[in-house]
Amino acid sequence: MFNIIYTWTITQLDCYPSYAGQADVVFTVHWTYTGTDGTATSSLNGTVNCRYIAGAPFTPYNELTQDQVIGWVVEALGPSQIATYQGIIANEIGIQEGPTPVTPPLPWVK
């Protein structure tokens, strides 16, 4: 098939200004998952919900890294859902790289 490289991009973080004694607590992560084979590209967008539990380890908002937040997304979605997304993206890339469909006139209509 294709040699597709998949990448995550975090596009937005929704926060509570104050929650459980912490400031700027993330509750929703907006993401884009992109696959490219160098020629064609396809992407999916989505969100995952986060829940901070009082007393659990907490990283202040301004210290969050993209890798850390991507880890939250990957954990929330799980391997099965990610595999489904990869299949959707690979299918879209396959369609882009396939022959361009045409609609010729019907052969019996002259």
C-alpha positions as a Markdown table, in Angstrom:
| # | Residue | x | y | z |
|---|---|---|---|---|
| 1 | Met | 0.0 | 0.0 | 0.0 |
| 2 | Phe | 1.3 | 3.5 | 0.9 |
| 3 | Asn | 4.1 | 4.6 | 3.2 |
| 4 | Ile | 2.0 | 7.1 | 5.1 |
| 5 | Ile | 3.4 | 9.3 | 7.8 |
| 6 | Tyr | 0.8 | 10.3 | 10.5 |
| 7 | Thr | 1.1 | 13.5 | 12.6 |
| 8 | Trp | -0.9 | 15.0 | 15.4 |
| 9 | Thr | -1.5 | 18.8 | 15.7 |
| 10 | Ile | -3.2 | 20.3 | 18.7 |
| 11 | Thr | -5.3 | 23.2 | 17.4 |
| 12 | Gln | -7.0 | 24.5 | 20.6 |
| 13 | Leu | -7.2 | 23.9 | 24.3 |
| 14 | Asp | -10.4 | 24.8 | 26.2 |
| 15 | Cys | -9.8 | 25.6 | 29.9 |
| 16 | Tyr | -11.6 | 26.4 | 33.1 |
| 17 | Pro | -10.1 | 29.6 | 34.5 |
| 18 | Ser | -10.1 | 28.0 | 37.9 |
| 19 | Tyr | -10.9 | 24.4 | 38.9 |
| 20 | Ala | -10.1 | 22.3 | 42.0 |
| 21 | Gly | -7.6 | 24.8 | 43.2 |
| 22 | Gln | -5.7 | 25.1 | 39.9 |
| 23 | Ala | -5.7 | 27.8 | 37.2 |
| 24 | Asp | -6.4 | 27.3 | 33.5 |
| 25 | Val | -7.4 | 23.6 | 33.7 |
| 26 | Val | -7.8 | 22.0 | 30.3 |
| 27 | Phe | -11.1 | 20.3 | 29.8 |
| 28 | Thr | -11.2 | 19.8 | 26.0 |
| 29 | Val | -8.4 | 19.3 | 23.5 |
| 30 | His | -9.0 | 20.0 | 19.8 |
| 31 | Trp | -6.8 | 18.0 | 17.4 |
| 32 | Thr | -6.1 | 17.4 | 13.7 |
| 33 | Tyr | -4.7 | 14.0 | 12.7 |
| 34 | Thr | -2.9 | 14.2 | 9.3 |
| 35 | Gly | -1.5 | 11.5 | 7.0 |
| 36 | Thr | 0.7 | 12.1 | 4.0 |
| 37 | Asp | 2.6 | 9.8 | 1.7 |
| 38 | Gly | 4.6 | 12.7 | 0.2 |
| 39 | Thr | 2.1 | 13.2 | -2.6 |
| 40 | Ala | -1.3 | 13.1 | -1.2 |
| 41 | Thr | -2.6 | 14.3 | 2.2 |
| 42 | Ser | -5.8 | 13.7 | 4.3 |
| 43 | Ser | -6.8 | 14.9 | 7.7 |
| 44 | Leu | -9.4 | 14.4 | 10.4 |
| 45 | Asn | -10.3 | 16.8 | 13.1 |
| 46 | Gly | -11.8 | 16.0 | 16.5 |
| 47 | Thr | -11.9 | 16.7 | 20.2 |
| 48 | Val | -11.3 | 14.7 | 23.4 |
| 49 | Asn | -12.4 | 15.6 | 26.9 |
| 50 | Cys | -10.0 | 15.8 | 29.8 |
| 51 | Arg | -10.8 | 15.6 | 33.5 |
| 52 | Tyr | -8.5 | 16.9 | 36.2 |
| 53 | Ile | -9.0 | 15.2 | 39.6 |
| 54 | Ala | -8.1 | 17.3 | 42.6 |
| 55 | Gly | -4.8 | 16.2 | 44.1 |
| 56 | Ala | -3.6 | 14.4 | 40.9 |
| 57 | Pro | -0.3 | 15.6 | 39.3 |
| 58 | Phe | -0.9 | 18.9 | 37.5 |
| 59 | Thr | 1.1 | 20.7 | 34.9 |
| 60 | Pro | 0.5 | 24.5 | 34.8 |
| 61 | Tyr | -1.0 | 25.6 | 31.5 |
| 62 | Asn | 2.1 | 27.6 | 30.4 |
| 63 | Glu | 4.3 | 24.6 | 31.0 |
| 64 | Leu | 2.3 | 22.1 | 28.9 |
| 65 | Thr | 4.1 | 20.7 | 25.9 |
| 66 | Gln | 2.5 | 19.6 | 22.6 |
| 67 | Asp | 3.9 | 16.1 | 23.2 |
| 68 | Gln | 2.2 | 15.9 | 26.6 |
| 69 | Val | -1.1 | 17.0 | 25.2 |
| 70 | Ile | -0.8 | 14.6 | 22.2 |
| 71 | Gly | -0.3 | 11.9 | 24.8 |
| 72 | Trp | -3.6 | 12.8 | 26.4 |
| 73 | Val | -5.3 | 12.5 | 23.0 |
| 74 | Val | -3.7 | 9.2 | 22.2 |
| 75 | Glu | -4.6 | 7.8 | 25.6 |
| 76 | Ala | -8.2 | 9.1 | 25.3 |
| 77 | Leu | -8.8 | 7.6 | 21.8 |
| 78 | Gly | -7.0 | 4.3 | 22.3 |
| 79 | Pro | -5.3 | 2.1 | 19.7 |
| 80 | Ser | -8.5 | 0.8 | 18.1 |
| 81 | Gln | -9.9 | 4.3 | 17.4 |
| 82 | Ile | -6.5 | 5.5 | 16.1 |
| 83 | Ala | -6.3 | 2.5 | 13.8 |
| 84 | Thr | -9.8 | 3.3 | 12.5 |
| 85 | Tyr | -8.7 | 6.9 | 11.8 |
| 86 | Gln | -5.5 | 5.7 | 10.0 |
| 87 | Gly | -7.7 | 3.5 | 7.8 |
| 88 | Ile | -10.0 | 6.4 | 6.9 |
| 89 | Ile | -7.0 | 8.6 | 6.1 |
| 90 | Ala | -5.3 | 5.9 | 4.1 |
| 91 | Asn | -8.5 | 5.3 | 2.1 |
| 92 | Glu | -8.8 | 9.0 | 1.3 |
| 93 | Ile | -5.2 | 9.1 | 0.2 |
| 94 | Gly | -5.8 | 6.1 | -2.0 |
| 95 | Ile | -8.8 | 7.8 | -3.6 |
| 96 | Gln | -6.6 | 10.9 | -4.3 |
| 97 | Glu | -3.9 | 8.8 | -5.9 |
| 98 | Gly | -6.2 | 6.6 | -7.9 |
| 99 | Pro | -7.3 | 7.3 | -11.5 |
| 100 | Thr | -9.5 | 10.3 | -11.9 |
| 101 | Pro | -13.0 | 9.2 | -12.5 |
| 102 | Val | -14.9 | 10.3 | -15.6 |
| 103 | Thr | -18.5 | 10.1 | -16.6 |
| 104 | Pro | -18.7 | 9.4 | -20.3 |
| 105 | Pro | -22.0 | 9.6 | -22.2 |
| 106 | Leu | -24.0 | 6.5 | -22.2 |
| 107 | Pro | -23.0 | 4.3 | -25.2 |
| 108 | Trp | -26.5 | 3.9 | -26.5 |
| 109 | Val | -27.3 | 7.6 | -26.5 |
| 110 | Lys | -26.0 | 9.1 | -29.8 |
